[in-house]
């Protein structure tokens, strides 16, 4: 599985991408990103679903 992170903002003060993510986990056909603020985004592929939970 290949996972990529892109910044879609024109904000000059946006955090650098390496500082925005604490951890990326890949397991059981899913990708979970743990953001620096403690929020989590989980993407599954069968079925396709995106879940985001705030800290």
Backbone as CSV, one residue per row, in Angstrom:
resi,resn,N_x,N_y,N_z,CA_x,CA_y,CA_z,C_x,C_y,C_z
1,UNK,0.849,-1.165,0.000,0.000,0.000,0.000,0.896,1.230,0.000
2,UNK,0.512,2.236,-0.785,1.256,3.491,-0.843,0.364,4.593,-0.279
3,UNK,0.883,5.362,0.652,0.142,6.454,1.276,0.939,7.737,1.078
4,UNK,0.246,8.812,0.669,0.911,10.096,0.463,0.133,11.184,1.189
5,UNK,0.837,12.184,1.655,0.239,13.316,2.354,0.569,14.579,1.582
6,UNK,-0.445,15.397,1.339,-0.239,16.651,0.607,-0.901,17.781,1.382
7,UNK,-0.336,18.944,1.277,-0.868,20.136,1.927,-1.665,20.939,0.904
8,UNK,-2.950,21.148,1.157,-3.817,21.875,0.233,-4.240,23.190,0.867
9,UNK,-3.299,24.087,1.066,-3.580,25.382,1.666,-2.674,26.445,1.057
10,UNK,-3.153,27.643,1.085,-2.326,28.770,0.657,-1.784,29.523,1.870
11,UNK,-2.059,29.011,3.065,-1.635,29.637,4.316,-0.116,29.528,4.461
12,UNK,0.551,30.642,4.463,2.012,30.652,4.587,2.475,30.177,5.964
13,UNK,1.583,30.215,6.960,1.937,29.806,8.320,1.543,28.362,8.631
14,UNK,1.157,27.588,7.630,0.761,26.194,7.858,1.957,25.408,8.395
15,UNK,1.667,24.460,9.279,2.733,23.625,9.849,3.381,22.786,8.758
16,UNK,4.682,22.581,8.834,5.339,21.688,7.874,4.747,20.283,7.982
17,UNK,4.591,19.599,6.866,3.945,18.286,6.870,4.576,17.285,7.832
18,UNK,5.905,17.194,7.936,6.460,16.227,8.881,6.037,16.488,10.336
19,UNK,5.688,17.706,10.662,5.258,18.034,12.023,3.755,17.855,12.213
20,UNK,2.995,17.677,11.148,1.540,17.572,11.231,1.076,16.170,11.616
21,UNK,1.907,15.154,11.377,1.521,13.758,11.597,2.435,13.131,12.639
22,UNK,1.826,12.443,13.611,2.613,11.708,14.606,2.887,10.275,14.174
23,UNK,1.882,9.648,13.529,2.030,8.223,13.212,1.090,7.842,12.072
24,UNK,1.516,6.898,11.251,0.668,6.308,10.217,0.715,4.803,10.409
25,UNK,-0.470,4.194,10.486,-0.556,2.742,10.677,-1.280,2.133,9.471
26,UNK,-0.765,1.022,8.985,-1.403,0.291,7.899,-1.634,-1.129,8.386
27,UNK,-2.903,-1.552,8.412,-3.221,-2.902,8.868,-4.626,-3.273,8.433
28,UNK,-4.822,-4.527,8.107,-6.145,-5.074,7.799,-6.882,-4.275,6.728
29,UNK,-6.188,-3.858,5.683,-6.825,-3.136,4.593,-7.254,-1.729,4.944
30,UNK,-6.609,-1.139,5.941,-6.960,0.217,6.369,-5.696,1.031,6.620
31,UNK,-5.846,2.342,6.513,-4.770,3.280,6.849,-5.307,4.202,7.930
32,UNK,-4.566,4.332,9.012,-4.955,5.241,10.082,-3.836,6.255,10.296
33,UNK,-4.205,7.527,10.282,-3.265,8.615,10.541,-3.573,9.207,11.896
34,UNK,-2.548,9.340,12.733,-2.675,10.021,14.018,-2.016,11.378,13.834
35,UNK,-2.823,12.429,13.937,-2.344,13.791,13.710,-1.670,14.339,14.959
36,UNK,-0.853,15.352,14.807,-0.095,15.938,15.915,-1.008,16.438,17.031
37,UNK,-2.247,16.841,16.702,-3.168,17.336,17.727,-3.961,16.221,18.403
38,UNK,-3.670,14.954,18.045,-4.338,13.815,18.665,-5.542,13.302,17.889
39,UNK,-5.992,14.019,16.872,-7.100,13.545,16.044,-6.639,12.334,15.236
40,UNK,-7.617,11.539,14.769,-7.307,10.348,13.980,-8.193,10.308,12.737
41,UNK,-7.600,9.875,11.639,-8.353,9.644,10.416,-8.089,8.211,9.995
42,UNK,-9.171,7.450,9.784,-9.055,6.040,9.382,-9.767,5.856,8.050
43,UNK,-9.065,5.283,7.093,-9.618,5.022,5.771,-9.589,3.518,5.539
44,UNK,-10.759,2.951,5.243,-10.844,1.534,4.882,-11.235,1.446,3.417
45,UNK,-10.943,0.314,2.796,-11.145,0.169,1.361,-12.212,-0.846,0.981
46,UNK,-12.567,-1.745,1.849,-13.643,-2.699,1.587,-14.468,-2.875,2.835
47,UNK,-15.545,-2.122,2.993,-16.062,-1.099,2.082,-15.263,0.205,2.233
48,UNK,-15.369,1.074,1.240,-14.685,2.370,1.292,-15.376,3.243,2.331
49,UNK,-14.578,3.721,3.291,-15.133,4.552,4.362,-14.016,5.414,4.937
50,UNK,-14.354,6.644,5.279,-13.406,7.555,5.931,-14.037,7.986,7.243
51,UNK,-13.301,7.800,8.329,-13.761,8.248,9.661,-12.708,9.156,10.254
52,UNK,-13.174,10.287,10.768,-12.259,11.222,11.421,-12.784,11.491,12.817
53,UNK,-11.926,11.336,13.813,-12.316,11.627,15.199,-11.374,12.672,15.764
54,UNK,-11.961,13.648,16.395,-11.163,14.698,17.049,-10.578,14.157,18.333
55,UNK,-9.592,14.796,18.817,-8.927,14.395,20.059,-9.860,14.447,21.209
